[in-house]
Amino acid sequence: IDAEILALMDEAVYMTTGEITAHIGAGGTIVRDRLMAMFNRNQIVRADVHARPNLQRATMCLWAIDIDAFIAGEGEE
């Protein structure tokens, strides 16, 4: 699954957990576990998005190959 996740992310700027799960076709728990394992091994980066300031849990998580994916205009000339 890790190789599939990396291949997907190589084609996208960033993806949500749900998008990755839909493309991989595996169960959501398995995909979330693999994403966290990859994050803990410094293979991917994560951004937590909160829709409101009082939420304790993130509304969604965004995943990417590196931090530059979350910086607008990075790599554009």
Residue, then its C-alpha position, 0 to 999 in steps of 0.5 A: i500500500d505504501a508504494e501505491i500511496l507514494a505513486l498517487m502523491d507523486e501525481a498530485v500536489y496534495m490529497t485528503t485521506g478520503e481521496i487516497t482511500a478512494h483511489i487505493g480501494a482499501g479500508g479507511t482504517i488501513v489507509r490511515d494507519r499506513l499514512m501515519a506510519m509513512f508520516n512517522r518515518n518522514q516519508i510524507v508530510r501532513a497538514d491538519v485543517h480545522a474548519r472552526p477554531n474550537l474543534q479539537r480534531a482536524t476537519m481533514c488531513l492533507w497529505a503530500i510528498d513534501i512541505d512545498a506542496f502546501i506553499a502557494g506558488e512554490g516552483e512556479e515561475 
